[in-house]
């Protein structure tokens, strides 16, 4: 039986970065591209790049350390989008 917490963490932290990048990317963040299309694109890109992401030490979900890592991923995505 797969460990769903590990799968969630392996997907969600990169997803935060990709979604933040797509939400502020000038071409994709316009009103011409609906928000649900941007989210589907973020999920697709994250799923496609999952095999290339190296394993990392994952903190327990929803702890203070995990929240800080999620905020870091969000800020990196926003900076990459500009």
C-alpha positions in Angstrom: 0.0 0.0 0.0 1.5 3.4 -1.0 2.3 5.9 1.7 0.0 8.8 0.6 1.7 11.3 2.9 5.0 10.9 1.0 3.2 11.0 -2.4 1.4 14.2 -1.2 4.7 15.9 -0.1 6.6 14.8 -3.2 3.9 16.4 -5.4 2.7 19.3 -3.4 5.9 21.2 -2.6 7.0 21.3 -6.3 3.4 22.1 -7.2 3.5 25.2 -5.0 6.5 26.5 -6.9 5.1 25.8 -10.4 1.7 27.2 -9.5 3.2 30.4 -8.1 5.3 30.8 -11.2 2.4 30.4 -13.5 0.2 32.7 -11.5 2.6 35.7 -12.0 4.1 34.8 -15.3 3.2 37.7 -17.6 1.9 35.7 -20.5 -0.1 33.2 -18.5 -1.3 35.5 -15.8 -3.5 37.7 -18.0 -7.2 37.6 -18.0 -7.2 35.8 -21.3 -6.1 32.5 -19.7 -8.7 31.3 -17.2 -7.5 30.4 -13.7 -8.7 26.8 -13.9 -6.5 26.4 -17.1 -3.5 27.7 -15.2 -4.1 25.2 -12.4 -4.5 22.3 -14.8 -1.3 23.5 -16.5 0.5 23.7 -13.1 -0.7 20.2 -12.2 0.4 18.8 -15.6 3.9 20.4 -15.4 4.4 19.2 -11.9 3.4 15.7 -12.7 5.7 15.7 -15.8 8.7 16.8 -13.8 8.2 14.6 -10.8 10.5 11.8 -12.0 13.4 14.3 -12.4 13.1 15.8 -8.9 15.7 14.2 -6.6 14.6 12.7 -3.3 14.9 15.0 -0.3 14.4 14.8 3.4 10.7 15.5 3.9 9.6 17.0 7.2 6.3 16.0 8.7 3.4 17.7 6.9 1.8 20.7 8.4 4.5 21.3 10.9 6.2 24.7 11.3 9.2 23.4 9.3 7.0 22.2 6.5 5.1 25.6 6.4 8.4 27.4 6.1 9.5 25.2 3.2 6.1 25.8 1.5 6.6 29.5 1.9 10.1 29.3 0.5 8.8 27.3 -2.5 6.0 29.9 -3.0 8.5 32.8 -2.9 10.9 31.1 -5.4 8.0 30.5 -7.8 6.9 34.1 -7.6 10.5 35.4 -8.1 11.0 33.0 -11.1 7.7 34.3 -12.6 8.8 37.9 -12.7 
